Amino acid sequence: MEPIDKQTIDKLRAYETSYQEGAWEDFEQFRKKKKKRPLIIFWRMAAGIILSLVIGWGVYKINQSDKESVSIKHQSKPTNQADNKQSKNRSNTITKELVAISKNPTESRNQIIKQNINLPAIKENTLSNHKEENSSRIASIAEKDFQPDLLQPHTFNGVLVRPKTHFIPPYPIHEEDADEKKTHPLSYSIALAGLSNQAANTVPQQNFGVRGTTEISLNKRTELSTGIYVGRENLNLLNTTVLMSGPVGIPQLNQVNYRWLNVEVPLNVRYKVWQKGSLAISTQAGISMMGAFNQTSQLFYENRRTVVLVSVGENGQVQEVSTTYIDKEVRNSISNAQRISLGTAINFSLGVHYPLGKNQLSVEPFFKYPLGVFTAEKLHYSSVGVQLRWSISPKKK
């Protein structure tokens, strides 16, 4: 009898495990896929980092351009005031000299020469040469073109005009500054909107509404918009569960058209992303509070009837002719007409703006998505449309 250890070793050596064909190839494919996953994660991280850098760089450039334009406007005003003060002082000195000369016309020649030669000494080390040249030039002009008769007093026959405001402004007003001062921070607009409600198994149908909004200017590029929207909307659903060969004589529901009066109060933020000349493009996003009133529905039924005509020929042969008739019926339901349903939706839109005179015309495609269900029938849908908006900006008095 063999020892127990040898028997155990022989059994272990003779043991064979079950092996499925193709298992090793499947494991190799799984191992290769597992190795490639870090590369995909790396590319996703790199794409996210690049996207965040691009967005940050764009916001930085926009802020820098706004700061530079504001600094240039503030720097231009003091220089203009200094120039106007110098020109006013110079005109006052000239008028004083002319009045003094007109009182003593005989001594005017000697006075002009003496005043130009005895100019006050200001920075003698740097301006001495310029004084000599100027004095000789003024003396030659006075000797050549001096006419004492013109300095004699004469009667004034013209019309004296005294302006109510200063003829020379304290500093030149730029057009941009004038527009900013005259523009009112509030603007009003009215829009005509056309939209279509979309859901699974729907028949698209056009809806129209009227929107009135008030825009509050936050800065040169950003506006806060709110107002009210009123429109008659509907959602036309098909009943796809109806069998084409249903029981004969029993009406089957084929289509339902839900209708309601929609009232919205939106709160959106509009940002001007691009402007070239008078043309501008903006984006808008926000949220709306919705209310559904006067909710009704139309139910479309179909009833299939088959009529069989049996006839017997002269030779006794029987013939059957079957004809199918479809009867349609529409039923109106007003069971939810007195109910009021509330909901919330998110809004997003793009706008192209073009000024027409003092007002502005805008074309804005938009998208609206209600959060959750809406109306008494618990409908879940989204809306796509476009609106034509006319804006009026009042001027400050």
KEDO-30918 format. One record per residue: y negated, x negated, z of N, C-alpha, C in turn; residue number from 0. Coordinates in steps of 0.1 Angstrom, whole numbers, plus 5000, padded with zeros to 4 digits. Example, Ala and Ser with C-alpha at 12.3 -4.5 7.8 and 13.67 -1.06 7.14 Angstrom:
5057:4868:5078:5045:4877:5078:5033:4868:5078:0
5022:4872:5071:5011:4863:5071:5000:4871:5079:1
END
This chain:
5012:4992:5000:5000:5000:5000:4988:4991:5000:0
4978:4994:4991:4966:4986:4990:4957:4989:5001:1
4949:4979:5005:4939:4982:5016:4929:4992:5012:2
4922:4997:5023:4912:5008:5021:4900:5002:5013:3
4896:4990:5017:4884:4984:5010:4886:4983:4995:4
4898:4978:4991:4900:4977:4977:4900:4990:4970:5
4906:5000:4976:4906:5014:4970:4892:5019:4968:6
4884:5017:4978:4870:5021:4977:4862:5014:4966:7
4864:5001:4965:4857:4993:4955:4862:4998:4941:8
4875:5000:4939:4880:5005:4926:4874:5018:4923:9
4873:5027:4932:4867:5040:4930:4852:5039:4926:10
4845:5030:4933:4831:5029:4929:4829:5023:4915:11
4838:5013:4912:4837:5008:4898:4841:5017:4887:12
4850:5026:4890:4855:5036:4880:4846:5048:4880:13
4836:5049:4889:4827:5061:4889:4818:5062:4877:14
4817:5073:4871:4808:5074:4859:4799:5087:4861:15
4787:5085:4859:4777:5096:4860:4776:5103:4846:16
4773:5116:4847:4771:5124:4835:4757:5120:4828:17
4757:5118:4815:4745:5113:4808:4743:5123:4796:18
4731:5127:4795:4727:5136:4784:4721:5128:4772:19
4726:5131:4761:4721:5124:4749:4706:5126:4747:20
4698:5116:4744:4684:5117:4742:4676:5116:4754:21
4682:5115:4766:4674:5115:4779:4666:5102:4779:22
4672:5091:4775:4664:5078:4776:4652:5079:4766:23
4654:5084:4754:4643:5085:4745:4632:5094:4751:24
4635:5105:4757:4625:5114:4763:4618:5107:4774:25
4625:5099:4782:4618:5091:4793:4608:5081:4787:26
4612:5074:4776:4603:5065:4770:4590:5072:4765:27
4592:5083:4758:4580:5091:4754:4571:5095:4766:28
4577:5099:4777:4569:5103:4789:4562:5091:4794:29
4569:5079:4795:4562:5067:4800:4550:5063:4792:30
4552:5064:4778:4541:5060:4770:4529:5069:4771:31
4531:5082:4773:4520:5092:4775:4513:5089:4788:32
4521:5085:4798:4515:5083:4811:4506:5071:4811:33
4509:5061:4803:4501:5049:4802:4488:5052:4795:34
4487:5062:4786:4475:5064:4778:4465:5073:4786:35
4469:5079:4797:4460:5088:4805:4448:5080:4810:36
4449:5068:4816:4437:5061:4821:4427:5059:4810:37
4431:5056:4798:4421:5054:4787:4413:5067:4784:38
4420:5078:4785:4413:5091:4782:4403:5094:4794:39
4407:5091:4806:4398:5093:4817:4386:5084:4816:40
4388:5071:4812:4377:5061:4810:4367:5066:4800:41
4372:5072:4789:4363:5077:4778:4355:5089:4783:42
4361:5097:4791:4353:5109:4797:4342:5104:4806:43
4346:5094:4815:4336:5089:4824:4324:5082:4816:44
4328:5075:4806:4318:5068:4798:4309:5078:4791:45
4314:5089:4785:4306:5099:4779:4297:5106:4788:46
4302:5109:4801:4293:5115:4811:4281:5106:4815:47
4284:5093:4816:4274:5083:4820:4263:5082:4809:48
4268:5081:4796:4258:5080:4785:4250:5093:4784:49
4256:5104:4786:4248:5117:4785:4238:5118:4796:50
4241:5114:4808:4231:5114:4819:4220:5104:4817:51
4223:5093:4811:4213:5083:4808:4203:5088:4797:52
4208:5095:4787:4200:5100:4776:4191:5111:4781:53
4196:5120:4790:4188:5130:4795:4177:5125:4805:54
4180:5115:4813:4170:5109:4821:4160:5102:4814:55
4164:5095:4803:4153:5088:4795:4144:5098:4788:56
4149:5109:4783:4140:5119:4777:4131:5125:4787:57
4135:5128:4799:4126:5133:4809:4115:5123:4813:58
4119:5110:4814:4109:5100:4817:4099:5099:4806:59
4103:5099:4794:4093:5098:4783:4083:5110:4783:60
4088:5122:4785:4079:5133:4786:4069:5132:4797:61
4073:5128:4809:4064:5126:4820:4054:5115:4817:62
4058:5104:4810:4049:5093:4807:4038:5098:4798:63
4042:5105:4787:4032:5110:4777:4022:5119:4784:64
4026:5128:4793:4017:5137:4800:4007:5129:4809:65
4012:5119:4816:4003:5111:4824:3993:5103:4816:66
3997:5097:4805:3988:5090:4796:3977:5098:4791:67
3980:5110:4786:3970:5119:4781:3960:5123:4792:68
3964:5126:4804:3955:5129:4815:3946:5118:4819:69
3952:5105:4819:3944:5094:4823:3933:5090:4813:70
3936:5092:4800:3926:5090:4789:3915:5099:4790:71
3917:5112:4793:3906:5122:4795:3897:5119:4806:72
3903:5114:4818:3895:5111:4829:3887:5099:4827:73
3892:5089:4820:3884:5077:4817:3873:5078:4808:74
3873:5088:4799:3863:5089:4788:3850:5095:4794:75
3851:5103:4805:3839:5110:4809:3828:5100:4816:76
3832:5091:4825:3821:5082:4831:3814:5074:4821:77
3821:5069:4810:3814:5060:4800:3804:5068:4793:78
3807:5081:4790:3798:5089:4782:3785:5092:4791:79
3787:5094:4804:3776:5096:4813:3767:5084:4814:80
3773:5072:4814:3765:5060:4815:3757:5058:4803:81
3763:5061:4791:3755:5060:4778:3744:5069:4778:82
3746:5082:4782:3735:5092:4782:3724:5088:4791:83
3727:5082:4803:3716:5078:4812:3708:5067:4806:84
3715:5057:4799:3707:5046:4793:3698:5052:4782:85
3703:5061:4774:3695:5066:4763:3683:5074:4768:86
3685:5082:4779:3674:5090:4785:3663:5080:4791:87
3668:5070:4798:3658:5060:4803:3650:5054:4792:88
3657:5050:4781:3650:5043:4770:3640:5053:4764:89
3643:5066:4762:3634:5075:4756:3622:5078:4765:90
3624:5077:4778:3612:5079:4788:3603:5068:4787:91
3608:5055:4786:3599:5044:4785:3591:5044:4772:92
3597:5048:4761:3590:5048:4748:3579:5059:4748:93
3581:5070:4754:3571:5081:4755:3559:5076:4764:94
3562:5069:4775:3551:5064:4783:3542:5054:4776:95
3549:5045:4768:3541:5035:4760:3532:5042:4750:96
3537:5052:4743:3529:5059:4733:3517:5067:4739:97
3519:5073:4750:3508:5079:4757:3497:5069:4761:98
3501:5058:4766:3491:5048:4770:3484:5042:4758:99
3490:5040:4747:3484:5035:4735:3474:5045:4729:100
3478:5058:4729:3469:5069:4723:3456:5070:4731:101
3456:5067:4744:3443:5067:4751:3433:5056:4747:102
3438:5044:4744:3430:5033:4740:3434:5028:4727:103
3431:5034:4716:3436:5030:4703:3430:5017:4698:104
3418:5013:4703:3412:5000:4698:3420:4989:4704:105
3425:4990:4717:3432:4979:4723:3447:4980:4721:106
3451:4989:4712:3466:4991:4711:3472:4979:4705:107
3466:4972:4695:3472:4961:4688:3474:4950:4698:108
3464:4946:4706:3466:4935:4715:3476:4939:4726:109
3476:4952:4729:3485:4957:4740:3499:4956:4736:110
3502:4960:4723:3516:4959:4718:3521:4945:4718:111
3512:4936:4713:3516:4922:4712:3518:4916:4725:112
3509:4920:4735:3510:4914:4748:3522:4919:4755:113
3526:4932:4754:3537:4938:4760:3550:4932:4755:114
3550:4929:4742:3563:4924:4736:3564:4909:4740:115
3553:4902:4742:3554:4888:4745:3557:4886:4760:116
3550:4894:4769:3552:4893:4783:3563:4903:4788:117
3575:4902:4782:3586:4910:4787:3591:4905:4800:118
3596:4914:4808:3601:4909:4821:3613:4899:4820:119
3613:4889:4828:3623:4878:4827:3636:4883:4834:120
3646:4886:4825:3659:4891:4831:3669:4881:4826:121
3675:4874:4834:3685:4864:4831:3679:4854:4821:122
3669:4846:4825:3662:4837:4816:3671:4826:4810:123
3681:4822:4817:3689:4811:4812:3697:4815:4800:124
3701:4828:4799:3710:4832:4788:3702:4840:4777:125
3690:4846:4780:3683:4854:4770:3670:4849:4766:126
3666:4836:4769:3653:4831:4765:3651:4830:4750:127
3662:4826:4743:3661:4824:4728:3659:4838:4722:128
3667:4848:4727:3666:4861:4721:3652:4867:4723:129
3645:4864:4734:3632:4870:4737:3622:4864:4727:130
3622:4851:4724:3613:4845:4714:3615:4852:4700:131
3627:4853:4696:3630:4859:4683:3624:4874:4683:132
3627:4881:4693:3623:4895:4693:3608:4897:4694:133
3601:4888:4701:3586:4889:4702:3580:4885:4689:134
3585:4875:4682:3579:4872:4669:3582:4882:4659:135
3594:4889:4659:3597:4899:4650:3588:4912:4652:136
3586:4915:4665:3578:4927:4668:3563:4925:4664:137
3558:4912:4666:3544:4909:4663:3542:4910:4648:138
3552:4905:4640:3550:4906:4626:3550:4920:4621:139
3559:4928:4627:3559:4943:4623:3547:4950:4626:140
3541:4946:4639:3528:4953:4643:3517:4949:4634:141
3516:4936:4630:3505:4932:4621:3506:4939:4607:142
3518:4941:4603:3520:4946:4589:3518:4961:4588:143
3525:4968:4598:3526:4983:4596:3517:4990:4607:144
3509:4983:4614:3501:4990:4625:3489:4998:4618:145
3488:5011:4622:3478:5020:4617:3472:5027:4629:146
3460:5022:4633:3454:5028:4645:3450:5043:4643:147
3447:5047:4630:3443:5061:4628:3453:5071:4632:148
3466:5067:4630:3477:5076:4633:3478:5079:4648:149
3472:5070:4657:3473:5072:4671:3462:5080:4677:150
3452:5085:4668:3441:5093:4673:3447:5107:4676:151
3441:5114:4686:3445:5127:4689:3443:5137:4678:152
3453:5146:4675:3452:5156:4665:3456:5169:4671:153
3452:5180:4665:3456:5193:4669:3470:5196:4665:154
3478:5203:4673:3492:5206:4671:3493:5220:4666:155
3497:5222:4653:3498:5235:4647:3513:5240:4646:156
3522:5233:4652:3536:5238:4651:3540:5248:4661:157
3553:5252:4661:3558:5262:4671:3565:5254:4682:158
3561:5257:4694:3567:5250:4706:3580:5258:4710:159
3591:5251:4709:3604:5257:4713:3609:5251:4726:160
3612:5259:4735:3618:5254:4748:3632:5259:4750:161
3642:5251:4747:3656:5255:4749:3659:5259:4763:162
3668:5269:4765:3672:5273:4778:3682:5263:4784:163
3690:5256:4776:3699:5246:4781:3696:5233:4776:164
3701:5222:4781:3698:5209:4777:3703:5207:4763:165
3695:5200:4755:3699:5197:4741:3710:5187:4741:166
3710:5177:4749:3720:5166:4750:3729:5170:4762:167
3742:5172:4760:3751:5175:4771:3753:5162:4780:168
3757:5164:4792:3759:5152:4801:3770:5143:4796:169
3780:5148:4789:3790:5140:4782:3796:5149:4771:170
3801:5143:4761:3806:5151:4750:3819:5158:4754:171
3820:5171:4751:3831:5179:4755:3841:5179:4744:172
3853:5174:4747:3864:5174:4737:3869:5188:4734:173
3875:5190:4722:3881:5203:4719:3892:5207:4728:174
3900:5197:4732:3912:5200:4741:3907:5205:4754:175
3896:5198:4760:3891:5202:4772:3885:5216:4772:176
3878:5219:4760:3872:5232:4759:3882:5243:4758:177
3894:5240:4751:3904:5250:4751:3911:5253:4764:178
3912:5241:4772:3918:5243:4785:3909:5251:4795:179
3896:5249:4793:3887:5256:4802:3886:5271:4798:180
3887:5274:4786:3886:5288:4781:3899:5296:4782:181
3910:5289:4782:3923:5296:4782:3926:5302:4796:182
3930:5314:4796:3934:5321:4808:3948:5317:4813:183
3951:5315:4826:3964:5312:4830:3975:5323:4827:184
3970:5335:4825:3979:5346:4822:3978:5350:4807:185
3990:5354:4801:3990:5359:4788:4000:5371:4788:186
3997:5380:4778:4005:5392:4778:4011:5393:4764:187
4023:5399:4763:4030:5400:4750:4038:5413:4750:188
4041:5418:4738:4049:5429:4735:4059:5425:4724:189
4072:5429:4725:4082:5425:4716:4091:5437:4712:190
4096:5436:4700:4106:5445:4695:4119:5438:4693:191
4130:5442:4700:4142:5435:4701:4153:5444:4694:192
4162:5436:4687:4174:5442:4681:4186:5435:4685:193
4196:5441:4690:4208:5435:4696:4221:5443:4693:194
4232:5436:4695:4245:5442:4693:4254:5438:4705:195
4260:5447:4711:4269:5445:4722:4283:5442:4717:196
4289:5431:4722:4302:5426:4718:4313:5427:4729:197
4325:5431:4725:4336:5430:4735:4349:5430:4726:198
4360:5430:4733:4373:5430:4725:4375:5444:4719:199
4380:5444:4706:4383:5456:4699:4371:5466:4698:200
4359:5460:4694:4347:5468:4692:4343:5469:4678:201
4335:5480:4675:4329:5482:4662:4314:5478:4664:202
4309:5467:4658:4295:5464:4660:4286:5475:4656:203
4276:5477:4664:4266:5487:4662:4252:5482:4666:204
4242:5484:4658:4229:5479:4661:4221:5487:4672:205
4215:5480:4681:4207:5487:4692:4193:5481:4691:206
4183:5490:4695:4169:5485:4695:4162:5488:4709:207
4152:5480:4712:4145:5482:4725:4131:5476:4724:208
4123:5479:4734:4109:5474:4734:4108:5467:4748:209
4101:5455:4747:4099:5447:4758:4084:5443:4760:210
4079:5444:4772:4066:5440:4776:4067:5429:4787:211
4060:5418:4785:4061:5407:4794:4047:5401:4797:212
4047:5394:4808:4035:5387:4813:4040:5372:4815:213
4032:5363:4809:4035:5349:4810:4025:5342:4819:214
4030:5334:4829:4021:5327:4838:4023:5312:4835:215
4012:5306:4831:4012:5292:4828:4013:5283:4840:216
4024:5275:4841:4026:5265:4852:4020:5252:4849:217
4021:5247:4836:4015:5235:4831:4014:5236:4816:218
4012:5225:4809:4010:5225:4795:4023:5230:4788:219
4034:5227:4793:4047:5230:4786:4055:5241:4792:220
4053:5245:4805:4061:5254:4812:4054:5267:4815:221
4062:5278:4813:4056:5292:4816:4067:5299:4824:222
4062:5308:4833:4071:5318:4840:4069:5332:4834:223
4079:5338:4829:4079:5350:4822:4086:5361:4830:224
4079:5373:4831:4085:5385:4837:4080:5397:4830:225
4086:5408:4832:4081:5421:4826:4092:5432:4827:226
4093:5440:4817:4103:5451:4817:4108:5453:4802:227
4120:5457:4801:4127:5461:4788:4133:5474:4789:228
4131:5482:4779:4137:5496:4778:4143:5498:4765:229
4156:5501:4764:4163:5503:4751:4175:5512:4753:230
4178:5519:4742:4190:5527:4741:4202:5518:4736:231
4212:5517:4744:4223:5508:4740:4236:5516:4740:232
4246:5510:4733:4259:5516:4732:4270:5506:4730:233
4283:5509:4732:4294:5501:4730:4305:5509:4724:234
4309:5506:4712:4319:5514:4705:4333:5507:4705:235
4342:5513:4713:4355:5507:4715:4366:5514:4707:236
4376:5506:4701:4387:5512:4694:4399:5512:4704:237
4407:5523:4703:4419:5524:4711:4431:5518:4703:238
4434:5506:4705:4445:5499:4698:4459:5503:4703:239
4460:5510:4714:4473:5514:4719:4479:5527:4712:240
4471:5533:4704:4475:5546:4698:4486:5542:4687:241
4497:5549:4687:4507:5547:4677:4504:5555:4664:242
4506:5548:4653:4503:5555:4640:4512:5567:4638:243
4525:5566:4643:4534:5578:4641:4536:5584:4655:244
4526:5591:4660:4527:5597:4673:4533:5611:4671:245
4534:5618:4682:4540:5631:4682:4531:5641:4674:246
4538:5649:4667:4531:5659:4658:4525:5670:4666:247
4512:5673:4663:4506:5685:4669:4498:5681:4682:248
4499:5669:4687:4492:5665:4699:4481:5656:4696:249
4468:5659:4699:4457:5650:4696:4458:5637:4703:250
4454:5626:4696:4455:5613:4702:4441:5607:4702:251
4437:5600:4713:4424:5593:4714:4424:5581:4705:252
4414:5580:4696:4414:5569:4686:4402:5560:4689:253
4390:5565:4694:4378:5557:4695:4369:5563:4706:254
4362:5554:4713:4353:5559:4724:4339:5552:4722:255
4328:5559:4722:4315:5554:4720:4307:5557:4733:256
4305:5546:4741:4297:5547:4754:4282:5545:4751:257
4274:5553:4756:4259:5552:4754:4252:5553:4767:258
4241:5546:4769:4233:5546:4781:4219:5541:4778:259
4209:5544:4787:4196:5539:4786:4195:5527:4795:260
4192:5516:4789:4192:5503:4797:4177:5499:4800:261
4175:5496:4813:4162:5492:4818:4164:5479:4825:262
4156:5468:4821:4158:5455:4826:4145:5450:4832:263
4146:5441:4842:4134:5434:4847:4138:5419:4847:264
4134:5411:4837:4138:5397:4837:4129:5388:4844:265
4134:5376:4848:4126:5365:4853:4131:5353:4847:266
4123:5348:4837:4127:5336:4829:4117:5325:4830:267
4122:5313:4827:4113:5301:4826:4114:5296:4812:268
4102:5295:4806:4101:5290:4792:4095:5276:4792:269
4102:5267:4784:4098:5253:4783:4096:5249:4769:270
4084:5243:4765:4081:5239:4752:4087:5225:4749:271
4097:5224:4741:4104:5212:4739:4099:5204:4727:272
4092:5210:4717:4087:5203:4706:4075:5210:4700:273
4065:5202:4695:4053:5208:4689:4048:5198:4679:274
4044:5203:4667:4039:5195:4656:4028:5204:4650:275
4015:5200:4652:4004:5208:4647:4004:5221:4654:276
4004:5232:4646:4003:5245:4652:4017:5251:4655:277
4028:5245:4650:4041:5250:4651:4048:5244:4664:278
4055:5253:4672:4061:5249:4684:4075:5255:4686:279
4084:5248:4693:4097:5253:4696:4099:5253:4711:280
4105:5263:4717:4107:5264:4731:4121:5269:4734:281
4125:5267:4746:4138:5273:4752:4134:5281:4764:282
4143:5291:4767:4140:5300:4778:4154:5304:4784:283
4154:5304:4798:4166:5307:4805:4161:5315:4818:284
4170:5324:4823:4167:5331:4835:4177:5342:4838:285
4173:5351:4846:4182:5362:4851:4175:5375:4850:286
4183:5386:4848:4177:5399:4847:4184:5409:4856:287
4177:5418:4862:4182:5429:4869:4183:5441:4860:288
4195:5448:4858:4197:5458:4849:4200:5471:4856:289
4196:5482:4849:4200:5496:4854:4204:5505:4842:290
4215:5512:4844:4220:5521:4833:4217:5535:4838:291
4210:5543:4829:4206:5557:4832:4211:5566:4820:292
4213:5579:4823:4217:5589:4813:4229:5584:4805:293
4240:5582:4812:4253:5576:4807:4261:5587:4801:294
4263:5587:4788:4272:5597:4781:4282:5589:4772:295
4291:5597:4767:4302:5591:4759:4307:5601:4748:296
4312:5596:4737:4318:5604:4726:4332:5600:4725:297
4341:5609:4725:4356:5607:4724:4360:5612:4710:298
4367:5603:4702:4371:5607:4689:4386:5608:4689:299
4391:5620:4686:4406:5623:4686:4410:5626:4671:300
4424:5623:4669:4430:5625:4657:4443:5633:4659:301
4446:5643:4651:4458:5651:4652:4465:5651:4638:302
4477:5646:4638:4485:5645:4625:4494:5657:4624:303
4493:5664:4612:4502:5675:4609:4509:5673:4596:304
4522:5676:4596:4530:5674:4584:4535:5688:4579:305
4532:5691:4567:4536:5704:4561:4546:5701:4550:306
4558:5708:4551:4569:5706:4542:4571:5719:4534:307
4570:5718:4520:4572:5729:4511:4586:5727:4505:308
4594:5738:4506:4608:5738:4501:4609:5748:4489:309
4614:5743:4478:4615:5752:4466:4629:5750:4460:310
4635:5762:4454:4648:5762:4448:4647:5764:4433:311
4653:5755:4426:4652:5756:4411:4662:5766:4406:312
4661:5768:4392:4670:5777:4386:4685:5774:4387:313
4687:5761:4387:4701:5757:4388:4706:5756:4403:314
4698:5761:4412:4702:5761:4426:4698:5748:4433:315
4691:5738:4427:4687:5726:4433:4675:5728:4443:316
4676:5723:4455:4665:5724:4465:4656:5712:4465:317
4643:5714:4464:4633:5704:4464:4624:5705:4476:318
4621:5694:4483:4612:5694:4494:4600:5685:4491:319
4588:5690:4494:4576:5682:4493:4568:5683:4506:320
4566:5671:4512:4559:5670:4525:4545:5664:4524:321
4536:5670:4530:4522:5665:4530:4517:5664:4544:322
4510:5652:4547:4505:5650:4561:4490:5652:4561:323
4485:5659:4570:4471:5662:4572:4466:5656:4586:324
4454:5650:4585:4448:5644:4597:4436:5652:4601:325
4437:5658:4613:4425:5666:4618:4418:5657:4628:326
4404:5656:4626:4396:5648:4635:4387:5657:4643:327
4386:5653:4656:4378:5660:4665:4369:5651:4674:328
4357:5655:4677:4348:5647:4685:4344:5655:4697:329
4346:5649:4709:4342:5656:4721:4332:5648:4729:330
4321:5654:4734:4311:5648:4741:4313:5649:4756:331
4311:5638:4763:4313:5638:4778:4300:5634:4785:332
4296:5643:4794:4283:5641:4801:4286:5640:4816:333
4298:5637:4820:4302:5637:4834:4294:5626:4842:334
4290:5615:4835:4283:5604:4842:4268:5604:4839:335
4263:5615:4834:4249:5615:4829:4239:5614:4841:336
4242:5618:4853:4233:5618:4864:4235:5605:4873:337
4245:5597:4869:4248:5585:4877:4239:5573:4873:338
4236:5564:4882:4228:5552:4880:4236:5540:4884:339
4238:5531:4874:4246:5519:4877:4236:5507:4876:340
4238:5497:4885:4230:5485:4886:4239:5473:4883:341
4233:5463:4877:4240:5450:4874:4230:5439:4872:342
4236:5427:4870:4228:5415:4868:4234:5407:4856:343
4224:5401:4848:4228:5393:4836:4220:5381:4836:344
4226:5370:4829:4219:5358:4827:4214:5358:4812:345
4203:5352:4810:4196:5352:4797:4194:5337:4792:346
4195:5336:4779:4192:5323:4772:4186:5326:4758:347
4176:5319:4754:4170:5321:4741:4163:5309:4736:348
4161:5308:4723:4153:5298:4716:4141:5306:4710:349
4130:5299:4709:4118:5305:4703:4110:5296:4693:350
4106:5302:4682:4097:5295:4673:4084:5302:4673:351
4073:5294:4676:4060:5300:4679:4050:5295:4668:352
4042:5305:4663:4032:5301:4653:4019:5309:4656:353
4008:5302:4658:3995:5309:4661:3989:5317:4649:354
3984:5329:4652:3977:5337:4642:3964:5340:4648:355
3953:5332:4645:3940:5334:4651:3940:5331:4665:356
3936:5339:4674:3936:5337:4688:3949:5341:4695:357
3958:5347:4687:3971:5352:4693:3982:5344:4688:358
3995:5348:4691:4006:5340:4687:4018:5349:4684:359
4025:5345:4673:4037:5353:4668:4049:5344:4671:360
4060:5350:4677:4072:5343:4681:4084:5350:4676:361
4094:5342:4671:4107:5347:4667:4117:5341:4676:362
4124:5349:4684:4133:5344:4695:4147:5350:4694:363
4157:5342:4689:4171:5346:4691:4175:5345:4705:364
4183:5354:4710:4187:5354:4725:4201:5358:4726:365
4206:5354:4738:4220:5357:4743:4220:5363:4757:366
4227:5374:4760:4227:5380:4773:4241:5382:4777:367
4245:5378:4790:4258:5380:4795:4258:5386:4808:368
4262:5399:4810:4263:5405:4823:4273:5398:4832:369
4269:5397:4845:4278:5391:4855:4287:5402:4861:370
4299:5402:4857:4308:5413:4862:4308:5425:4852:371
4312:5436:4858:4312:5449:4850:4299:5456:4852:372
4297:5465:4842:4284:5473:4842:4287:5487:4837:373
4278:5496:4840:4279:5510:4838:4290:5517:4846:374
4290:5530:4846:4299:5538:4853:4314:5536:4848:375
4315:5533:4836:4328:5531:4830:4334:5516:4832:376
4327:5508:4840:4331:5494:4843:4333:5486:4830:377
4323:5486:4822:4324:5478:4809:4321:5464:4811:378
4328:5455:4804:4325:5440:4804:4323:5436:4790:379
4310:5431:4787:4306:5428:4774:4295:5417:4774:380
4291:5413:4762:4280:5404:4760:4271:5409:4749:381
4258:5404:4748:4249:5409:4738:4243:5397:4731:382
4241:5399:4718:4235:5389:4709:4224:5396:4701:383
4212:5390:4700:4202:5397:4692:4190:5387:4689:384
4179:5393:4684:4167:5386:4681:4155:5395:4684:385
4144:5389:4688:4132:5397:4691:4120:5391:4685:386
4111:5399:4680:4098:5395:4674:4087:5398:4685:387
4081:5388:4690:4071:5389:4701:4057:5386:4696:388
4047:5394:4701:4033:5392:4698:4026:5389:4711:389
4020:5377:4712:4013:5373:4725:3998:5374:4723:390
3992:5378:4734:3977:5379:4735:3973:5370:4747:391
3964:5360:4744:3959:5352:4755:3944:5355:4758:392
3941:5362:4768:3926:5364:4771:3919:5352:4774:393
3906:5352:4771:3897:5340:4773:3889:5342:4786:394
3886:5331:4793:3877:5332:4804:3863:5334:4800:395
3856:5342:4808:3842:5344:4805:3833:5333:4810:396
END
